[in-house]
Amino acid sequence: MKQIININYIKKILMIAVPIMLSNLISQLQMLIDRIFIGRLSLESMSAVGNASTPMWTSMSVMFSLTTGATILVSQAYGAGENERGRRILASLFKYNNVMGFVLFLFWFFYPQLAFSLMGVDKSIIGMSIDYARYFAPIFLLQGVGVSISCLLSVSQRTQIMLWYGVSRSLANVVLDYAMIFGHFGFPAMGVKGAALATTIAELLGDMIVFIYVIKSKELILKPGLSEIISSKFRPYVETIRLGAPAACEEFAWNMGNLYLIVMLNRISVEAAGIHSIIFGVELIAVVVVESIATATLTLSGFETGSSNVKGVWYVVMNSAILSWAISLFNLIIFLLFPTQILGLFTKDEAVIASAGLYLLIVGIDLFPKGGNMTFGSGIRGYGDPGWMLKTQLFGTAFVIIFSTVLVMVLHKGIISIFCLVVADETIRFFINGWKLHQIKKCHGD
């Protein structure tokens, strides 16, 4: 263990990860408050929002994942001292990411019912899901610039502004949620539409703060100028997409598996989908913390690869994994100590609260292999092999689809079986991805 733990790498990881982590934590706390407010309306409202937000976040996550290719290329260029090349890649990213965001906005604003119908959303709540989607859709207009700035800040190791982004966005969202969902401060009571509109307005505020910082900052040596962005070529963007496509497809495959689980939960009952939405929201707090560690892992792994220090990739990944498992252990302890209090925030349903311990125990266990997969995957991608994680995720998605169908459609099992299936999927892929990482280390004689 002493040979694995490296304080220098831990410091580098935390320097990048902590501002992102705090920003994500604040944002997730805001989202939990959002779900608490919605849960006070009804469990059906929670189910409607869960059905709407899951595919929309899938769209957003695919866009973020495509940017993984740019993070790999720019961090490797930065590690090799090729700053001009890094700026060219980022300029192309800023320019062409906006087209994708506009297309996604058009779909979710005008045609959300297509996705919800395919998901089998119950007729009693599909209207609320469509309303939520249309008020949330303008966020996609901000995503092109947003994900490009995120890549720039991460590679430049200047992520501190993300904390202010999280604070401003989240405070605004909580206040607007309270006003727009329930009808306070002169606003009409808009229910789930108010929740979506509040998030959209708050996101705009947070993005403006980060955008102003990036424009004025003189520390971002990789920042492209406006003229560079306007005149940028499409070819660098194609290269980033080529490298990012496996990560995007991997993310899409994971989300498709998750969407299919919601379809199966909808077949069990509207309440089952609502419970999943609650538990998934609680788990996300821990996941976004580990995700910030994974972001640092990707950046530093790419930097070490660009510096021709493959041994450094191994140390970055292993120290990141240790940090992620410490976070997972902390969350499991919290879940075990306060299960009824946690679920009691979101629902008054006594049956759901009574089963809180088992639900949270399962997702608490799930955090360990999930954290390993996130950090291992970032290291494998940063090394320059973005396709491996797609292969293991395709296996995982097929595993989830096949066995969830059998459990629900054939064996008529309930929601607990779905939760256990998710743990099994993450655990199997954890061992496969760990083997791959060990092979990379072994091939270089480290």
Long-range contacts (C-beta under 8 A, 24 or more apart in sequence): 4-315, 4-318, 4-319, 4-322, 5-319, 5-322, 6-315, 6-319, 9-300, 9-312, 9-315, 9-316, 9-319, 10-319, 10-323, 12-296, 12-300, 12-316, 13-293, 13-296, 13-297, 13-300, 13-316, 13-319, 13-320, 13-323, 14-296, 14-323, 15-157, 15-296, 16-154, 16-157, 16-159, 16-295, 16-296, 16-299, 16-300, 17-159, 17-292, 17-293, 17-295, 17-296, 17-323, 18-292, 19-159, 19-160, 19-161, 19-162, 19-163, 20-154, 20-159, 20-162, 20-292, 20-295, 20-296, 21-288, 21-289, 21-292, 21-293, 22-162, 22-163, 22-166, 23-162, 23-163, 23-165, 23-166, 23-167, 24-166, 24-288, 24-289, 24-291, 24-292, 25-166, 25-285, 25-288, 25-289, 26-163, 26-166, 26-167, 26-169, 26-170, 27-166, 27-169, 27-170, 27-288, 28-284, 28-285, 28-288, 29-170, 29-285, 30-169, 30-170, 30-171, 30-173, 30-174, 30-202, 31-281, 31-284, 32-281, 32-282, 32-285, 32-345, 33-174, 33-177, 34-173, 34-174, 34-177, 34-195, 34-198, 34-199, 35-277, 35-278, 35-281, 35-346, 36-345, 36-346, 37-177, 37-178, 37-181, 37-182, 37-195, 38-181, 38-192, 38-195, 39-278, 39-345, 39-346, 39-347, 41-181, 41-191, 41-192, 43-270, 43-271, 43-274, 43-347, 43-349, 44-124, 44-125, 44-128, 44-270, 44-274, 45-125, 45-128, 45-191, 45-192, 46-274, 46-277, 46-278, 46-346, 46-347, 47-122, 47-125, 47-270, 47-271, 47-273, 47-274, 47-277, 48-121, 48-125, 48-126, 48-128, 48-129, 48-132, 48-192, 49-128, 49-129, 49-132, 49-192, 49-195, 49-277, 50-262, 50-273, 50-274, 50-276, 50-277, 50-280, 51-116, 51-119, 51-121, 51-125, 51-126, 51-129, 51-262, 51-266, 51-273, 52-112, 52-116, 52-128, 52-129, 52-130, 52-132, 52-133, 52-136, 53-132, 53-136, 54-255, 54-258, 54-259, 54-262, 55-115, 55-116, 55-119, 55-255, 55-259, 56-108, 56-133, 56-136, 56-137, 57-255, 58-251, 58-252, 58-255, 58-256, 58-258, 58-259, 59-104, 59-107, 59-108, 59-140, 60-104, 60-139, 60-140, 60-143, 61-251, 61-255, 62-248, 62-251, 62-252, 62-255, 63-97, 63-100, 63-101, 63-104, 63-143, 63-144, 63-147, 63-248, 64-147, 64-150, 64-251, 65-244, 65-247, 65-248, 65-250, 65-251, 65-252, 66-100, 66-240, 66-241, 66-244, 66-245, 66-247, 66-248, 67-93, 67-97, 67-147, 67-148, 67-150, 67-151, 67-240, 67-244, 68-243, 68-244, 68-247, 68-248, 68-298, 68-381, 68-386, 69-239, 69-240, 69-241, 69-242, 69-243, 69-244, 69-245, 69-247, 69-386, 70-148, 70-151, 70-240, 70-243, 70-244, 71-151, 71-154, 71-155, 71-298, 71-299, 71-302, 72-243, 72-244, 72-298, 72-302, 72-381, 72-382, 72-384, 72-386, 73-239, 73-240, 73-243, 74-151, 74-155, 74-222, 74-302, 75-155, 75-298, 75-299, 75-300, 75-302, 75-303, 75-306, 75-382, 76-302, 76-303, 76-305, 76-306, 76-384, 77-306, 78-155, 78-156, 78-222, 78-303, 78-306, 79-302, 79-303, 79-304, 79-305, 79-306, 79-307, 80-306, 80-307, 83-221, 83-222, 86-155, 86-222, 87-222, 87-223, 87-224, 87-228, 88-224, 88-228, 88-232, 88-233, 88-236, 89-236, 89-239, 89-240, 90-148, 90-151, 90-152, 90-222, 90-223, 90-224, 91-224, 91-228, 91-229, 91-231, 91-232, 91-236, 92-232, 92-233, 92-234, 92-235, 92-236, 92-237, 92-240, 93-148, 93-151, 93-236, 93-237, 93-240, 94-144, 94-145, 94-148, 94-224, 94-229, 94-232, 95-229, 95-230, 95-232, 95-237, 96-234, 96-237, 97-143, 97-144, 97-145, 97-147, 97-148, 98-144, 98-145, 99-144, 100-143, 100-144, 101-140, 101-141, 101-142, 101-143, 101-144, 102-140, 102-141, 102-144, 104-140, 104-143, 105-137, 105-138, 105-140, 105-141, 108-133, 108-134, 108-136, 108-137, 108-140, 109-133, 109-134, 109-137, 109-138, 112-137, 119-259, 119-262, 119-263, 119-266, 120-263, 120-266, 120-267, 121-266, 122-266, 122-270, 124-270, 125-270, 128-191, 128-192, 131-192, 131-193, 131-196, 132-192, 132-193, 132-195, 132-196, 133-196, 134-196, 135-193, 135-196, 135-197, 135-200, 136-196, 136-199, 136-200, 138-200, 139-199, 139-200, 139-203, 142-203, 142-204, 142-207, 145-207, 145-211, 146-207, 146-210, 149-210, 149-211, 149-214, 152-214, 152-220, 152-222, 152-223, 153-214, 153-220, 154-295, 154-296, 154-298, 154-299, 155-222, 155-299, 155-302, 156-219, 156-220, 156-221, 156-222, 156-223, 157-299, 158-217, 158-219, 158-220, 161-209, 161-210, 161-213, 161-214, 162-210, 164-209, 164-210, 164-213, 165-206, 165-207, 165-209, 165-210, 166-206, 168-205, 168-206, 168-209, 169-202, 169-203, 169-205, 169-206, 170-202, 172-201, 172-202, 172-205, 172-206, 173-198, 173-199, 173-202, 176-201, 176-202, 243-386, 244-386, 245-386, 246-386, 246-387, 246-389, 246-390, 247-381, 247-386, 247-389, 247-390, 249-390, 250-377, 250-389, 250-390, 250-393, 250-394, 253-390, 253-393, 253-394, 253-396, 253-397, 254-393, 254-396, 254-397, 256-397, 257-396, 257-397, 257-400, 257-401, 257-425, 260-400, 260-401, 260-404, 261-400, 261-404, 261-418, 261-421, 261-422, 264-404, 264-405, 264-407, 264-408, 264-409, 264-418, 265-415, 265-418, 267-408, 267-409, 268-408, 268-414, 268-415, 271-349, 271-352, 272-414, 272-415, 274-347, 275-352, 275-359, 275-415, 276-415, 276-418, 278-343, 278-346, 278-347, 278-352, 279-359, 279-360, 279-363, 279-419, 281-346, 282-335, 282-342, 282-343, 282-360, 282-363, 283-363, 283-366, 283-367, 285-331, 286-327, 286-328, 286-331, 286-367, 287-367, 287-370, 289-327, 290-324, 290-327, 290-328, 290-367, 290-370, 290-371, 290-374, 290-375, 291-374, 293-320, 293-323, 293-324, 293-327, 293-371, 293-374, 293-375, 294-320, 294-324, 294-374, 294-375, 294-377, 294-378, 295-378, 296-320, 297-375, 297-378, 297-379, 297-382, 298-378, 298-379, 298-381, 298-382, 299-382, 300-382, 301-378, 301-379, 301-381, 301-382, 301-383, 302-382, 303-382, 304-382, 305-382, 305-383, 305-384, 310-383, 310-440, 310-444, 310-446, 311-444, 311-446, 313-379, 313-382, 313-383, 313-440, 314-379, 314-437, 314-440, 314-441, 314-446, 316-379, 316-382, 317-375, 317-376, 317-378, 317-379, 317-437, 320-375, 320-378, 320-379, 321-371, 321-372, 321-375, 321-376, 324-371, 324-372, 324-374, 324-375, 325-368, 325-371, 325-372, 327-367, 327-371, 328-364, 328-367, 328-368, 328-370, 328-371, 331-364, 331-367, 332-361, 332-364, 332-365, 332-367, 335-360, 335-361, 335-363, 335-364, 336-360, 336-361, 336-364, 358-416, 359-416, 359-419, 362-416, 362-419, 362-420, 362-422, 362-423, 363-419, 365-423, 366-419, 366-422, 366-423, 366-426, 369-423, 369-426, 369-427, 369-429, 369-430, 370-426, 370-430, 372-430, 372-433, 372-434, 373-426, 373-429, 373-430, 373-433, 376-430, 376-433, 376-434, 376-436, 376-437, 377-433, 379-437, 380-433, 380-436, 380-437, 380-440, 383-440, 385-440, 388-433, 388-436, 389-433, 392-429, 392-432, 392-433, 392-436, 393-429, 395-428, 395-429, 395-432, 396-425, 396-426, 396-428, 396-429, 399-424, 399-425, 399-428, 400-425
